C-alpha cells in the first residue's frame, strides 16, 4: 500500500471538492507527518497561522503541541498532525456542526490510509468524533479502545495556554503516550463499562497504572 500516494490523492480530491464548507474562503490544511506514525494527533480546525502556512498547528497552540511532542522524546517526523475541519473558520470561531459533518468522511479516509494504532484527539470537537458521549474534562488522558485502535483524548493546546492547571494535566497525559504506544501499563476494564446511548456504544476504558 502506497500511503504517501494515497494521502496525496485524497488531498487533491479535497482541494477540488467545491461542496466542502469554507471552500474558496480559506486554504486547505491537509496534515503532515509520518504515514506510519507513533501517534496521530487530530485537532478541530486550522487557525490564522495555519491558513497562512497551509500547515497544521504552527501558531502558539501548535508550538506548544510540538514542544510537548519533543519532550516525550519523539520527533515531529514520527507523528502525524491534522484536524477534522481542514479550512480555517472565519475569525477562528469554533467549527459548526455542519462543517464537521462535511469534513468527517475525509478524515475517516485519512485515518484508514494511515491506520494509526494510537490516536490523540485534541479538544472536545475532535474527541466527540470518536467518543460522542465523552466529556473532555472527565475523559482527557484516559485510554479507550475503538475498532482496534487506542483513543487518548487530550486537552487542546490552546486551552492549556489559557490555564496553568490545564497545562499541567496536558503535560502529565503526554508523558503517558510513549507507554501507551508501547502497550505498557495498560489494564483494560471489563466491557461492561461500555454504555449505550443514542445507538452509539461508548467503548470500555483502559486505565494507566
MIKOLDO-95609 format. One record per atom (N, C-alpha, C): residue in one letter; z negated, y negated, x negated. Coordinates in steps of 0.02 Angstrom, whole numbers, plus 50000, padded with zeros to 5 digits. Layout:
<nodes>
AZYX
...
</nodes>
This chain:
<nodes>
X500005006049958
X500005000050000
X500004993749956
X500474989349968
X500524983149930
X500134977649967
X499494977149951
X499064972449987
X499294965249975
X499464963649913
X499674956749897
X500294954949938
X500774959449939
X501384958249977
X501254957750051
X500834962050077
X500674961950149
X500304955550168
X499854953250125
X499494947050138
X499984941050137
X500454941150091
X500944935750087
X501374935650150
X501574941450174
X501974941750236
X501574939050295
X500934940850298
X500504938550352
X500424930950349
X500334928250289
X500274921050281
X500914917550304
X501484920250286
X502134917250307
X502214917550382
X501994923050412
X502034923750485
X501594918450519
X501004917450492
X500554912350520
X500844905350513
X501124904050455
X501404897450442
X501984895750490
X502314900950515
X502894899950560
X502704900250633
X502074901950649
X501864902850718
X501684896050749
X502154893150785
X502054886650816
X501574886850875
X501424892850898
X500974893450955
X500234893050936
X500084893150871
X499394892750850
X499124885750859
X498494885150883
X498184878550888
X498174875050820
X498234868550822
X498204864250763
X498834864650719
X499344868450743
X499974868750707
X500274861650703
X500474859650642
X500764853050633
X500254847450625
X499614849050638
X499084843950632
X498704844650566
X498724850550537
X498344851850475
X498704857350436
X498544857750372
X498844862850330
X498544869650343
X498944874850332
X498694881650337
X498284883250274
X497674885650285
X497244887750230
X497114895250241
X497514899350209
X497534906450224
X496934910250196
X496764909150133
X496234912950100
X496434914250028
X495934916349988
X496084917649918
X495584922549889
X495784925849835
X495344930449801
X495654937249791
X495234942049777
X495454948849763
X495654952449827
X496224956149826
X496404960349884
X495974966649888
X495584967849835
X495104973449834
X494414970649816
X494124966749860
X493524962949841
X492874966949846
X492384964649807
X491704967249814
X491434965449883
X491614959449906
X491374956849970
X491894951949997
X491974951850062
X492424947050094
X492004941950132
X492054935550113
X491674930250145
X492124926750196
X491864925950257
X492264923050310
X491874917350343
X492144911250337
X491844905450369
X492164904050436
X492074897850461
X492324896350528
X492994892750527
X493064887450485
X493684883750483
X493684879250421
X494274877350397
X494304872850339
X494044865850357
X493834862150305
X493644855250313
X494154850650280
X493954844450267
X494414839450239
X494694841650172
X494264843550125
X494494845250057
X494914851650058
X494724856350101
X495104862550107
X495814861150133
X495854856650181
X496504854750209
X496934851450155
X496624847250114
X496994843750062
X497244848450008
X496834853249988
X497004857749933
X497314864349956
X497294865550022
X497554871750051
X497184877850022
X496534876950008
X496114882249982
X495454882350022
X495174888250033
X494554888650071
X493944886850028
X493454883550059
X492804882350028
X492864878949959
X493134872949959
X493174869149897
X492794862449901
X492524860849960
X492114854849968
X491394856249945
X490924852149968
X490224852949947
X489954859849967
X490084861950028
X489844868550050
X490174874050009
X490814873049994
X491174877949954
X490914878449883
X490724872749856
X490444872749788
X489794876649786
X489394875849839
X488764879749844
X488924887149850
X489394888949893
X489584895949901
X489794898949834
X490214895549798
X490474898149735
X489914898449682
X489444893849685
X488864893949640
X488434900149654
X488324901649718
X487924907449737
X488274913949717
X488934914049724
X489314919949702
X489214921149628
X489254915849589
X489164916349516
X488454918449498
X487964916149536
X487264917549521
X487084924949530
X487464928549571
X487334935749578
X487754939849529
X488104936349484
X488474939849431
X489184941649448
X489444938849502
X490134940249521
X490594934549500
X491224936149488
X491734931049476
X492084929649542
X492344923649549
X492694921849610
X493294926449622
X493594928849567
X494184933249573
X493984940249598
X493334941549604
X493114948149626
X492934948349700
X492984942649734
X492834942349805
X493434939449841
X493404939449908
X493924936249947
X493594931249994
X493884925350000
X493604919950040
X494114917450090
X493914916950153
X494364914450205
X493964911750263
X494294909950318
X493984907550380
X494304911050439
X493974910550497
X494294913150558
X494874908450576
X494724902250593
X495234897250607
X495484894650540
X496134894650531
X496404893250464
X496744886450459
X496594882050506
X496784875050500
X496194870650519
X496154864850488
X495574860450498
X495574857450568
X495024858450607
X494954854850670
X494864847350657
X495094843050701
X495034835850691
X494314833650679
X494214829250631
X493554826450615
X493044831750597
X493274837550575
X492824842950555
X492374845450611
X492604844550673
X492204847050730
X492184854650729
X491724857550767
X491694864850774
X492354867350804
X492574873250783
X493174876050814
X493044877650888
X493544876350930
X493474877751001
X493564885251015
X493264887751069
X493334894951085
X494064897151087
X494504892951116
X495204894951122
X495554895051053
X495324890851008
X495594890950940
X495384897250904
X494754899050911
X494514905250880
X494894911250907
X494984911450973
X495334917051004
X496054917650980
X496374911950971
X497074911950949
X497154914450878
X496664912950835
X496714914950764
X496414921850752
X496024924450798
X495704930950788
X496184936650770
X496754937350805
X497194942950788
X497434942750715
X497544936750689
X497754936250619
X497184938150572
X496574936050588
X496004938050546
X495924945650548
X496004948450607
X495944955750613
X496444959250567
X497054956950566
X497564959950523
X497414958750449
X497154952850434
X496974951150365
X496424956050341
X495944957350383
X495404962050366
X495684969050358
X496134970950402
X496434977650399
X496814978750333
X497154973550311
X497534974050248
X497054974650189
X496564970150186
X496104970050129
X495634976150131
X495434978150191
X495004983950200
X494354983550159
X493974978150167
X493354977450128
X492804982050155
X492374984350112
X491804988450133
X491234984150157
X491184978050128
X490644973350146
X490954966750166
X490754964150224
X490974957650248
X490364953250259
X490384947150234
X489834942350243
X490094936550286
X489984936750351
X490174931050393
X489704925150378
X489984919250372
X489604913250355
X489534908850417
X488934908850446
X488804904850505
X488924908650570
X488714905550625
X488694909250689
X489384910550718
X489864906050707
X490534907250736
X490844913450705
X490804914050640
X491084919850606
X490674926150623
X490014925450623
X489584931150639
X489754934050708
X489854929650757
X489964931950826
X490644935250835
X491104934350788
X491734938150789
X491574945650784
X491094947350742
X490904954350731
X490324956450776
X489854952050787
X489244953750823
X489124948550878
X489434949550936
X489414944450989
X488714942751013
X488254947451008
X487584946251035
X487084944050981
X487304943450919
X486844941850865
X486674934450865
X486104932750834
X485894925850825
X485794924650751
X486094919250725
X486094918250653
X485384917250626
X484944913850663
X484274912650638
X483864919050634
X484034923850676
X483674930250677
X483994935550633
X484664935550630
X485014941150601
X485324939850532
X485284933650508
X485574932350441
X485194936450389
X485574939250343
X485274943350290
X485174950550309
X485244952250373
X485194959250394
X485864962750385
X485854969250386
X486464973050374
X486634977150435
X487244976450460
X487474980150518
X488064984450497
X488094990450525
X488674994750513
X489134994250573
X489774992750560
X490254991850613
X490934994550591
X491174999650625
X491835002550610
X491905004450537
X491385007350509
X491415009650440
X491305004250388
X491164998050409
X491034992650362
X490314990350369
X490064987050317
X489404983950321
X489504976450332
X489194973850384
X489234966850402
X488574963550386
X488584958350344
X487974954950323
X488034947550341
X487814945550401
X487854938450419
X487434934050373
X487704928350355
X487344923650312
X487394916650343
X486884912550328
X486944905550348
X487574902450316
X487874897850352
X488434894250322
X488164889750267
X488504889350210
X488264884950156
X488164877750178
X488554875350226
X488464868450250
X487774867550280
X487534872650315
X486854872250344
X486324872250289
X486464875950236
X485994876250180
X485944869550144
X486474865650145
X486474859050114
X486034854150153
X485904855750216
X485514851250259
X484774852850260
X484574858550232
X483864860350235
X483664864950179
X483104863250146
X482874867350090
X482684874350111
X482364874950169
X482154881550193
X482754886150204
X483274883550235
X483884887450246
X484204889350180
X484204884850133
X484494886250067
X484124891950033
X483464891850036
X483084897250003
X483204903950037
X483264903950103
X483424910150139
X484114912750120
X484584908050114
X485264909950096
X485284912850026
X484924909749979
X484894912349911
X484604919349909
X484064920449948
X483734926949949
X484214932249977
X484584930550028
X485064935350057
X485634936750009
X485854931649973
X486394932549925
X486184937449870
X485554937049849
X485324941449795
X485344948849816
X485354950149881
X485384957049905
X486094959849904
X486594955449904
X487284957649912
X487504962849861
X487364961849795
X487574967049748
X487284973949763
X486654974049786
X486354980549804
X486694983549865
X486864979249913
X487204981749973
X487884984649955
X488244981149912
X488904983549890
X488854990349856
X488324991149816
X488224997549780
X487915002849824
X487695000949884
X487385005649929
X486675007449911
X486345002949874
X485665004249852
X485165001049899
X484615004549912
X484065001749950
X484195001050025
X484715004350051
X484865003850122
X484555009650159
X484205008150213
X483935013250257
X484195011750327
X484625015950352
X484915014750418
X484405016350472
X484345011850520
X483905013050577
X484265017550627
X483905021050671
X484215025550720
X484705021850764
X485215025450788
X485725022350829
X485455019650894
X484855021850912
X484555019550974
X484415012050973
X484435009050913
X484315001850909
X484904997850932
X485485001250940
X486064997750968
X485924995951040
X486184990251063
X486064988151131
X486734986851165
X486744988051231
X487354987251269
X487334980651306
X487854976551299
X487874970251335
X488594968251345
X488784966951407
X489464964851424
X489984969651395
X489814976051393
X490284981051369
X490364981351294
X489984977251257
X490014977251184
X489374980251157
X489444985251116
X488854988551087
X488684985251020
X488084982451016
X487854979650954
X487674985250907
X487964985550847
X487864991250802
X487134991650779
X486914997750761
X486244998450733
X486174994650668
X485584992250656
X485454988450596
X485254992950538
X485384990550479
X485094993550419
X484664988250387
X484094990150362
X483664985250330
X483594986850256
X483494981550218
X483394982250147
X482654982650132
X482464987250089
X481764987850069
X481704987249993
</nodes>
